[in-house]
């Protein structure tokens, strides 16, 4: 299922990809959180990113990739300063 969701993501079928990622949430795949945030951002559902992070009890700064994808969602919402701060914290 993970490969299928990644292929759908690359094909631009973000909502379908996100649905699969959400089904996979119960499994412990390392990159699942990172890819779920990326899918939300690319599907135009950036407003849902913080809720996802909260429900998973993870911080956007947990990894550079997660910080980057979360920053992309903030940029989509026009929160440029927050995105910049997150990217800078991810570099450390």
N, C-alpha and C positions, 0 to 999 in steps of 0.2 A: 504493500500500500504506500509506503514511503516513496518508492521510485515512481509510482503512478502520480502521486501528488506533485513530485518534482517535475515530471514531464508536463503535467497540466499547467504548472506555474510557468514553465518555459514557453508553452504554447499561448500564454496570455489568458488562460481560463482560470482567473484568480479565485473566483467564488467557489468553483468546484474543487480547486486545489485546497482552499481554506477548509472546506467541509471535511476533506479527508484528513488534513492535519488535526482538526478538532477531534475526529474520531480516534486519532492516534495519541491524543493527550494522555490517555490512561497508561500507555506504555512508556517506558523510560528510555527514550532515544535522545542522545545528547543534543543534537541540533534541532530538535523539534520546536523548542521555544523560539529559537532564532528564525526558523523558517515560517512559523506561524505569524510572527510579528511582520516579517517581510510580506507575507501573503495578504495580511490585513491592509498594510500600507498600499500595496499595489492594486488591491481590489477597491480602493477608495473608501476604506472603512477604518481610517486612521483614528477616529474617535473611539474605537473599541480597544486600541492597543493597551492603554493603561489598565483597563478592566481585566484584560487577559493577564497582564503581568501581576496584578493584584491577586487574581484567582489562583495563579500558579505559585504565588509567594516568592517571586524572584524580582530582583532589581535590574533595571535596564543596564546598569554598570557591571553586571555579572561577567560579561565578556565584551570584547571590542565589537564583535559581530552583532550582538544584541544591542549594544549602544548605538551602533551605526543604523541598524534597521529602525530602532525606536526614534532616532533623530530624523530619519526620513519621514516618519509618520508625523513628527512635530512640524517639519517644514511644510508638509502638505496642509497642515492646519494653520499655517502662518505664524507659528511660534518659533521664530528664527533665533532669538536669544537663547531660549531653552535648548534648542537643537545644538547650537554652537557650544553651550556649556557641556552638554552630554557628550559631544564629539571630543571635546578637549579632555574630559575626564576619562574617556575611553582610551585615549592615547597614553595615559600614564601607566 
